[in-house]
Every structure is written in C-alpha cells, then in structure tokens.
C-alpha cells in the first residue's frame, strides 16, 4: 500500500489533500502539527513512502521536521507545502533534503503529479534494495563510482549519502559525461514530463550536490555550470 503522511495545521487544506490522495489509492495518515508528525513517523518506524509538510506549523515547523526526517532516512519522499511569499523557505526546504515543494493554492492534478513523481522514486529504490543481483552494474568516473543496482555513490572508496532525487541527477550526469544538460532536460529526466514547478528546484539540488561531491563546493571541478544553459559533469 502506498503510504503518505500529511502534516498540515489548517484542517480544510489537510482534508482536501487527504481526500485527493485516498481517491488515488494512497493510504493517508494526518498530523496537525510538526511534533505530531514526528511522533507518528517514529511510532510507525518510518513506514511511510511520502511525507507532505506544511512549512508554517505550530510546535515544530516543517523545515525542522524535514531536517530530522532526512537525517533519519535518505529514501523517504518529502514534499514541502509553501505559500507564494515563502520563497526563501522553499530553497531552505530543498537544501535540507526535501524532494520537491508545492505552492498554495494548488490544484488536485498538480498535487497528484508531484506526489506520484516522488512516490515512483521511492518505489524504484525499494525494488532495487529488495532485488539484489549477483553483480552490480557500475559507472566509474574517477574518483567516483556509481553503483546503479545498489543506488550508491562513492568517492575514493568513501560512500556519499544521497537522496533519491540527488541519485537520479547524478545518474543522469554520469550517463552523459561531458555533455551540457539544460535545466529543462534535468527536470524532464528526474521530475518527469508532467512536472508543474519551475527550474529553481534544479539549481538548489545542484547546490546541495556540490556540497557533497566537491572538495571545494564554491569552486566546483566536477559539477560545473554551463552559463546560459545548465550544467555538465567534467
């Protein structure tokens, strides 16, 4: 069963989200604030595929919940619910490990597109973890090695923990080394053709990846900018 945790303090919005997801076949659990969301998540031993977090919640805000959940799991899908005026909070949420964000007000079709996209990544990761092959397929671009079966990245033998979005971005670059990839290309490859958001989500994830893979993130040598277009992997 596809399990989703919704953390939203406005009951009307929470109900709309819950009804929409249930109609699409998701099993939904609701929380009215950040602390309750954490308590529910922990009491279930993290048995949720996707978590939707409103940023502005009492007790513990959505950004702190996102940070704690991402520290505990690299696989759970996290989507932030934001207002149009919360531009910096969107960036902060992505930097803390959120997979995506939805700006209020949103349509049911947009909500489902975002949740389905994140859930697919979770499902792919789960299936890969369960179905361990005898020999792993790898892409080696020194000093990095990307294991496509175990979905891991290592640098000089040291594993780098990636979220599912980060892994898909890296996989796309490793499959096209030296090729300039536009933000639109990356959006379509990782978030899908039906993605409703803007290209900012790509830039923030690239910034987060540089912090993990580069020796000097401010002077990237591997994940470099192609001005006026996008990025490429050297």
Buried (B, 14 or more C-beta within 10 A) or exposed (E): EBBBBBBBBBEEBBEBBBEBBEEBEBEBBBBBBBBBBBEBBEEEEBEBBBBBBBBBBEBBBBBBBBBBBBEEBBBBBBBBBBBEEBEEBBBBBBBBBBBBBBBEEBEBEBBBBBBBBBBEBBEBBEEBEEEEEEEEEBBEBEEBBBBBBBBBBBBEEEEBEBBBBBBBBBBBBBEBEEEBBBBEBBBEBBBBEEBBBEEBBBBBBBBBBBEBBBEEBEEBEBBBBEEEEBBBBE
